[in-house]
Structures are given as structure tokens and as C-alpha cells.
Amino acid sequence: MYPNKSYVEHIAFYVKDIQWHIRFFQEALGMPMVRMEGVEEGSKQVWLLGGLQLIEDKRYAGNEGRMGHIAIMTEDLELALEEIYSWGCTQLPKGQNWVLLPEGLVLELIQAKADTVHQLLNMEVSYV
């Protein structure tokens, strides 16, 4: 059993119109862009404050976003991967830290910097 802690760092969704989604999350919810791939007008991927990654897929025809992966920040990447692979998960071609779970969920595991997981998990959150 993995003795350390982890948290969801970001969740990635495929969307057809990335520019609409960028505007929506920025203007309707105050979630500014923190990183983008390419130039803003032609960006195919963006990361918004709060852990949301949007990936443009013009071929997508669904009426809701399609999840790409869940990125998980963990205190000990090597130990976490050892535990994960003991559960029958499969390594993806992107690298050892990209994992396919048996029912199709994709995880991206990321090594946390010292004490960041502990600091984040100790934040007080108030739900109304």
C-alpha cells in the first residue's frame, strides 16, 4: 500500500470550441489562463487556474466535454508507480508516468516538490 499522499493537480477535457470555453471559464467563473500551447488565437491546449486543462478537438460532436486524463501530484512518484502497476495498470507510450487503468481511465502522475502535497491537503476549504 502506498504510504504517502497525492492530490488531483488537474483534469483535462476535450472540447470542440476551445476559444468559447476559455472565454467562459475566464469571464463567467474568474479562472484565468495560466499556460497555453501555441499562440492564444490558435492554441490547441490551455491550462486554467484551478486545475482545468482544455484540449481542442474539432472532430468532437458530443454535447458535453470528453475527459482526457486526470493528473495526480504525488509525494513519491517512483513508489506510486510501483504500486499502480501492481494493480494491473498499463503504461502508455507517453511515458512511465502515463497510466491506463483497466476500465480506460487515463492518469498522468507528477512528482510533487517537497512538502507541497502536505501544504495543499492542509488548506481549509469551506463549502456552502
C-alpha positions in Angstrom: 0.0 0.0 0.0 1.3 3.5 -1.0 2.2 5.2 2.4 2.3 8.8 1.0 -0.3 11.3 -0.1 -1.4 12.6 -3.5 -3.9 15.1 -4.9 -5.6 15.9 -8.2 -3.4 18.5 -9.9 -5.6 19.0 -13.0 -8.2 17.3 -15.1 -8.1 17.5 -18.9 -11.2 17.7 -21.1 -11.5 17.6 -24.9 -13.8 20.4 -26.3 -14.8 21.4 -29.8 -14.5 25.2 -29.4 -11.6 25.9 -27.2 -11.9 29.7 -27.6 -15.5 29.7 -26.3 -14.5 27.6 -23.3 -11.5 29.9 -22.5 -13.8 32.9 -22.5 -16.5 31.1 -20.5 -14.2 30.0 -17.7 -12.4 33.3 -17.6 -15.4 35.6 -17.7 -18.1 33.5 -16.0 -16.0 32.0 -13.3 -12.9 34.1 -13.0 -10.5 31.3 -13.9 -7.6 32.9 -15.8 -5.3 31.0 -18.2 -2.0 30.1 -16.6 -0.4 28.2 -19.5 -1.1 27.6 -23.2 0.3 25.6 -26.0 1.0 27.8 -29.1 -0.4 31.3 -29.6 -3.6 32.3 -28.0 -5.8 32.5 -31.1 -4.6 29.1 -32.4 -3.9 27.4 -29.1 -4.9 23.7 -29.0 -4.4 23.3 -25.3 -4.7 25.6 -22.3 -4.5 25.3 -18.6 -6.7 27.4 -16.4 -6.1 28.4 -12.7 -7.8 25.8 -10.5 -6.7 22.6 -12.3 -8.6 22.6 -15.6 -6.9 21.7 -18.9 -8.8 22.2 -22.2 -7.7 20.3 -25.3 -9.3 21.3 -28.6 -10.7 18.5 -30.8 -12.7 20.0 -33.8 -14.0 16.5 -34.7 -15.7 16.1 -31.3 -19.5 16.2 -31.8 -20.8 15.4 -28.3 -22.9 17.8 -26.2 -20.5 17.6 -23.2 -16.8 17.6 -22.7 -14.9 14.3 -23.1 -12.4 13.7 -20.3 -8.8 13.3 -21.5 -6.9 12.4 -18.3 -6.6 13.1 -14.6 -3.2 14.5 -13.5 -2.2 13.5 -9.9 0.5 15.1 -7.9 2.2 12.7 -5.6 4.9 12.8 -2.9 6.9 9.8 -4.3 6.4 9.2 -8.0 8.5 6.1 -8.2 6.8 4.4 -5.3 3.4 5.4 -6.5 4.1 4.0 -10.0 5.3 0.7 -8.4 2.0 0.4 -6.5 -0.1 1.4 -9.5 1.5 -1.1 -11.8 0.9 -3.8 -9.2 -2.8 -3.2 -9.8 -2.6 -4.4 -13.4 -2.5 -0.9 -15.0 -0.7 -0.4 -18.3 2.0 2.1 -19.2 1.1 4.4 -22.1 3.5 5.4 -24.9 3.8 9.0 -23.5 6.0 7.7 -20.7 6.1 5.7 -17.4 4.1 8.3 -15.6 1.1 8.0 -18.1 -1.1 5.1 -16.9 -4.1 3.4 -18.4 -6.4 1.8 -15.8 -8.2 -1.4 -16.7 -11.5 0.3 -17.4 -10.0 3.0 -19.6 -9.3 5.9 -17.3 -6.0 7.7 -18.0 -3.8 9.1 -15.3 -0.8 11.4 -15.5 1.3 11.1 -12.4 3.6 14.0 -11.4 6.3 14.2 -8.8 5.5 16.9 -6.3 8.1 19.3 -4.9 9.0 18.9 -1.3 6.1 19.4 1.1 3.6 20.8 -1.5 1.2 17.9 -1.2 1.1 18.3 2.6 0.6 22.1 2.3 -2.3 21.7 -0.1 -4.0 19.0 1.8 -3.9 21.0 5.0 -5.7 24.0 3.4 -9.1 24.8 4.9 -11.9 24.8 2.5 -15.4 26.0 3.3 -18.4 24.5 1.3 -21.6 26.4 1.5 
